[in-house]
Amino acid sequence: MKIAIIGTGAYSLALATAMAKKDLNEIYMWTESEEKVIEFRKTGMIKSIFDGYKMPKNVFLSHSYEDVLMNADVVFIAVVAKYMDAVCADIKAFITPTTPVCIATKGIEQDTCKFVSDLYQDLVGFDNVSVISGPSFAIDIINDEPIGLSIASKNVDNIKSIKQVLENDKLKLRETSDLIGVQICGSIKNVIAIAAGVLSGLGYSESAQAFLITEATHDIKELIVGLNGDKRTVLSFSGIGDLLLTCTSIKSRNFSFGRIVGEGKTKSEIEEHLKNNTVEGYYTLKSIYSLVKSKNIEMPIIDLIYKIIMNYEDPKLLVDFLIKKK
């Protein structure tokens, strides 16, 4: 079976590794970099992503959309959210209405506040799409650790196709039709992880982080309901599962960023960190903030995180907020 993956970030490589466990799968990955293709063909590795990790033999890399997508049985999109619209426009010519597409990109488009599944459907024009989300660092998938993810789609056949190629003896997909809820959870967890990092940077323990996660879970549930999703999604792999992982681990870039804010780094130091590191939650915070305002949904925790991160207000306000929150 030919599987196409658009993107060659850490998570793309992890998905390719998981699917390569099935010998009949042939995974073709698209990269924007010709240099990566040359390196991969010479060494079987992409050192800038995972130095020293040699990809399985049934994984291939190309700079050509046509080579990767032509006659693909299944397509995965795993790019940074801000490139989602450009990628959709580029791949449209190679996607058919029956091609099962799965989006692993997390985030909300900044200008329009659209979810990535909506962007795909608007730009490509087909609804045979699903999204996956859940507690999974790329390195843990590569190391073949037990992983549970949520897969959401309105199309039962799509879910069946994605499960066929991605599930294995260590990776489980739990089905839902709640595209909205899964995408809200997958996006906002990065924002809450920044806040958890702020608490850590202020010197507070895991108890304070658990306090934050609990309060955030209630607010996320209300946001899901406000956007006509299923409130039960907050209890899924994509909900509480991803919150627990992302909000408590220094392996999370969002948590690490929040920690330097909590430690009291200067504005220039924070901006330098953002320049040198991809912090998805920073950009998602802007989108979530705009989304709740446009929908007239009250979400004070987002308002406060926005003030601390975007307006450089005192991080200690987060503790006062948690204590006084009703």
C-alpha positions in Angstrom: 0.0 0.0 0.0 1.4 3.4 -0.9 1.2 6.0 1.9 2.0 9.7 1.3 3.1 11.9 4.1 3.4 15.7 3.5 6.0 17.1 5.8 9.3 15.8 7.2 9.3 17.2 10.8 9.8 15.0 13.8 6.2 13.9 14.0 6.1 13.0 10.3 9.1 10.8 10.8 7.4 9.2 13.8 4.3 8.4 11.8 6.4 7.0 9.0 8.2 4.8 11.4 5.0 3.5 12.9 3.5 2.6 9.5 6.8 1.1 8.3 6.3 -1.7 10.8 4.0 -3.3 8.3 6.2 -4.6 5.5 3.5 -4.1 2.8 3.3 -0.4 3.5 5.5 1.9 1.3 5.8 5.3 2.8 6.7 8.3 0.6 7.5 11.5 2.4 7.5 15.0 0.9 10.0 17.6 1.9 10.5 21.2 0.8 14.3 20.7 1.0 16.3 19.1 -1.8 19.2 19.0 0.6 17.2 16.7 2.9 16.5 14.4 0.0 20.2 14.1 -0.9 21.1 13.5 2.7 18.4 10.9 3.1 19.4 9.0 -0.1 23.0 8.9 1.0 22.6 8.1 4.7 19.0 7.0 5.3 18.8 9.8 7.9 17.7 13.4 8.4 20.2 14.5 11.0 18.6 17.9 11.5 15.4 16.1 12.8 16.7 13.0 14.5 20.5 12.7 14.4 21.6 9.1 14.3 18.2 7.6 13.6 18.1 5.6 10.4 14.7 5.3 8.8 13.2 1.9 7.8 13.9 0.7 4.3 10.3 1.0 3.2 10.4 4.8 3.7 11.3 7.1 0.8 11.8 10.9 0.6 11.1 13.2 -2.4 10.9 16.9 -3.2 8.2 16.2 -5.8 4.5 16.3 -4.8 3.7 14.2 -7.9 6.1 11.5 -6.9 4.8 11.3 -3.4 1.1 11.7 -4.0 0.4 10.0 -7.4 -1.6 6.8 -6.8 -1.3 7.1 -3.0 -3.8 5.0 -1.2 -3.7 7.2 1.9 -2.4 10.7 2.5 -1.2 12.2 5.8 -0.6 15.9 6.3 1.8 16.8 9.1 3.1 20.3 8.5 3.3 23.4 10.8 -0.2 25.0 11.0 0.8 28.3 9.4 1.8 26.4 6.2 -1.5 24.4 6.0 -3.2 26.7 3.4 -0.2 26.7 1.1 0.2 23.0 1.3 -3.5 22.4 0.5 -3.3 24.5 -2.5 -0.2 22.7 -3.8 -1.6 19.1 -3.3 -5.1 19.8 -4.6 -4.2 18.6 -8.1 -3.2 15.1 -6.8 -6.1 14.4 -4.4 -9.3 12.7 -5.5 -12.7 12.7 -3.7 -12.1 9.1 -2.6 -8.5 9.6 -1.3 -8.5 9.1 2.5 -6.7 12.1 4.0 -5.6 12.3 7.6 -4.4 15.6 9.2 -1.8 15.4 12.0 -1.3 19.2 12.0 -2.5 20.9 15.2 -3.6 24.5 15.3 -6.1 27.1 14.1 -5.4 29.4 11.1 -4.6 32.8 12.4 -6.3 35.1 10.0 -9.6 33.2 9.7 -9.6 31.2 12.9 -10.5 28.2 10.9 -9.7 24.6 12.0 -7.2 22.7 9.8 -9.9 20.3 8.6 -12.0 23.3 7.4 -9.0 24.8 5.6 -8.5 21.5 3.9 -12.1 21.1 2.8 -12.3 24.8 1.6 -9.1 24.6 -0.4 -9.1 21.0 -1.7 -12.8 20.7 -1.9 -13.3 17.2 -0.5 -14.7 16.0 2.8 -13.0 12.6 3.0 -10.8 13.8 5.8 -9.9 12.9 9.4 -7.7 14.4 12.1 -5.5 12.6 14.7 -4.5 14.0 18.0 -3.3 12.7 21.4 -0.5 12.3 23.9 2.5 11.4 21.8 5.9 12.8 21.6 7.5 11.9 18.3 10.5 10.2 19.9 8.2 7.9 21.9 6.5 6.7 18.8 9.9 6.0 17.2 10.9 4.2 20.3 7.9 1.9 19.9 6.2 2.9 23.2 2.5 2.3 23.7 0.6 5.2 22.2 -3.1 6.1 22.2 -4.6 8.7 19.8 -8.0 10.1 18.9 -9.1 9.9 15.3 -12.0 12.1 14.3 -14.0 12.1 11.0 -17.5 12.3 9.7 -16.5 9.6 7.2 -16.5 6.0 8.6 -14.6 4.7 5.6 -11.9 7.3 6.1 -11.3 6.1 9.7 -11.2 2.5 8.6 -8.5 3.3 6.0 -6.4 5.3 8.4 -6.6 2.6 11.1 -5.6 0.0 8.6 -2.3 1.6 7.8 -1.4 3.3 11.2 -2.6 1.1 14.0 -0.1 -1.6 15.1 0.7 -3.6 18.2 1.8 -0.5 20.1 -0.4 2.3 18.6 -4.1 2.5 19.1 -6.7 4.8 17.5 -9.9 5.6 19.3 -12.7 6.7 17.0 -15.0 9.8 17.3 -17.0 11.9 14.9 -16.2 15.1 16.9 -13.9 16.9 14.5 -14.4 20.2 16.4 -13.7 18.9 19.8 -10.6 17.0 18.9 -9.1 20.0 17.1 -9.9 22.3 19.9 -8.2 20.0 22.4 -5.2 19.5 20.0 -4.7 23.2 19.6 -5.4 24.6 23.1 -3.3 22.1 25.0 -0.2 23.9 23.6 -1.5 27.1 25.1 -2.2 25.6 28.5 1.2 23.9 28.4 2.8 27.4 28.2 0.8 28.4 31.3 2.0 25.2 33.0 5.6 26.1 32.1 5.0 29.6 33.6 4.1 28.0 36.9 7.2 25.9 36.8 9.3 28.9 36.0 7.9 30.7 39.0 9.1 27.8 41.1 5.8 25.9 41.7 5.6 22.2 41.8 3.5 19.6 40.0 0.7 20.2 42.4 0.2 23.7 40.9 0.4 22.3 37.4 -2.3 19.8 38.3 -4.4 22.6 39.6 -4.1 24.4 36.3 -4.8 21.3 34.2 -8.0 20.7 36.2 -9.3 24.2 35.8 -8.3 24.3 32.1 -10.2 21.0 31.5 -13.5 22.6 32.7 -12.9 25.7 30.5 -12.0 23.6 27.4 -15.2 21.7 27.9 -17.2 24.9 27.8 -15.4 26.0 24.7 -16.1 22.8 22.9 -19.8 23.1 23.8 -19.8 26.7 22.7 -18.6 25.6 19.2 -21.1 22.8 19.0 -18.7 20.0 19.7 -19.1 17.0 22.1 -18.1 17.9 25.7 -17.1 14.2 26.3 -14.1 14.8 24.0 -12.3 16.6 26.8 -11.9 13.2 28.5 -10.3 11.5 25.4 -6.8 10.9 24.3 -6.9 14.3 22.5 -8.3 16.0 25.6 -7.1 15.2 29.1 -4.5 12.7 27.7 -2.7 15.3 25.7 -3.0 17.9 28.5 -1.3 15.6 31.0 1.6 15.0 28.7 2.2 18.4 27.2 1.7 20.3 30.5 4.0 18.3 32.6 7.1 17.5 30.5 10.2 19.5 29.7 10.2 17.7 26.4 7.3 20.0 25.4 8.6 23.1 23.6 5.5 25.0 24.8 6.2 24.1 28.4 9.8 25.0 28.1 8.9 28.4 26.6 6.4 29.1 29.4 9.1 28.3 31.9 11.5 31.0 30.6 8.6 33.5 30.9 7.9 32.4 34.5 11.6 32.7 35.3 11.4 36.4 34.4 13.5 36.5 31.3 13.6 39.9 29.5 11.5 40.7 26.5 14.5 40.5 24.2 15.4 37.1 25.6 11.9 35.8 25.1 11.8 37.1 21.5 15.2 35.5 20.8 13.8 32.1 22.1 10.8 32.4 19.8 13.1 33.2 16.9 15.2 30.1 17.4 12.4 27.6 18.5 9.1 26.6 17.0 6.5 27.2 19.8 3.2 26.3 18.3 1.3 27.4 21.4 2.5 31.0 21.0 0.8 31.3 17.6 -2.2 29.2 18.6 -2.8 31.6 21.5 -3.4 34.4 19.1 -5.8 32.3 17.1 -7.7 31.0 20.2 -7.9 34.5 21.6 -9.4 35.8 18.4 -11.7 32.8 18.1 -13.3 33.2 21.5 -13.7 36.9 21.1 -15.3 36.5 17.7 -17.8 33.9 19.0 -18.5 35.9 22.2 -17.4 33.0 24.4 -16.1 33.8 27.8 -12.7 32.1 28.6 -10.9 34.1 31.3 -7.9 31.7 31.4 -7.1 32.5 27.7 -7.5 36.2 28.4 -5.0 36.0 31.2 -2.4 33.8 29.3 -2.7 36.3 26.4 -1.9 39.2 28.7 1.1 37.4 30.2 2.6 36.2 27.0 1.6 38.9 24.5 1.5 41.9 26.7 4.3 40.8 29.1 2.2 41.3 32.2 3.3 39.8 35.5 3.4 35.9 35.3 2.4 35.8 39.0 -1.1 36.9 38.0 -1.6 33.3 36.9 -1.5 32.1 40.5 -3.9 34.7 41.8 -6.3 33.9 38.9 -6.3 30.2 39.8 -7.0 30.8 43.5 -9.8 33.4 42.8 -11.4 31.6 39.8 -15.0 30.5 40.4 
